[in-house]
Amino acid sequence: MKTVDVESLKERMTVFIQSLQDDICGGLERLDGSARFREDSWTRPGGGGGRSRVLEDGAVLEKAGVNTSVVYGELEEQFAQKLQGEGRHFWAGGLSLVLHPRNPHVPTVHANYRFIHQGGKAWFGGGADLTPYYLYEEDAAHFHRVHRAACDAHDADYYPRFKAACDKYFYLRHREETRGVGGIFFENMGGDLEKEFAFVRDCGRAFLDAYLPIAERRKATPVTDAQRFWQEVRRGRYVEFNLVYDRGTVFGLETRGRTESILMSLPPQVRWRYDHHPEPGTPEARLVEVLRQPRDWARGG
């Protein structure tokens, strides 16, 4: 059996996520054209720390967070038993980003890539998903096709598996709808870690190609007050998912990471309107209809 050098993977993953953070932040600053990321470096009392970058009140991005962290130490026994590894000692390194655009015609987007070592087990996880407020089918198709290409370069079975996993994971059971139009999601593929690391690198590097063309295409679309209202209502769904279901939020809080960095995923302005339903036949109603039944976007919907 091939021996895996987990310590080397940790070192290389750390270098990769920090380099990817630089590249993504640079691309997003060019997209926005006015605002810049603020950087906060932090340390975790139990071991490790991170580098959080947040951009606020930009011309295109109302709020954007691109964070990296490398944390390690001892887990609480009860939480350690919920993870896939063994024992209480752990190491986790990853990059996580959430972008909340100002214009409701530009979709919110999330991505996360991580490597975790717990006891005698180590695994990669991550993915990226798109959350539109107004549905442009060509945008959803583009996002999925870029990620399908990244998957197909490694294994033809990856995209259908990880697309289905994304639809299942980013699902608000209490609303009976997906958070958005999906993307890919994977956790512990169970294969060769070196090959999986190469896959994670390609996925991370594909992010800007998947998102920037969409944002560039929609950022100058005229906006009405009613559309802004709808964006804030739909942002409420995003908050609900992150606080009720999101594993990354739970992991960060349980491992006593930096709270401000963990909750940077929440949008700057949001609203909950009691029993709100869009008018039938409107673009808003069409979005909700689509979110109730996942579609094969890479093949054109």
Secondary structure, 3 states (H helix, E strand, C coil): CCCCCHHHHHHHHHHHHHHHHHHHHHHHHHHHCCCCCEEEEEECCCCEEEEEEEEECCCCEEEEEEEEEEEEEECCHHHHCCCCCCCCEEEEEEEEEEEEECCCCCCEEEEEEEEEEECCEEEEEEEEEEECCCCCHHHHHHHHHHHHHHHHCCCCCHHHHHHHHHHHHCEECCCCEECCCEEEEEECCCCCHHHHHHHHHHHHHHHHHHHHHHHHHHCCCCCCHHHHHHHHHHHHHHHHHHHHCCHHHHHHHHCCCCHHHHHHHCCCCCCCCCCCCCCCCCHHHHHHHHHCCCCCHHHCC
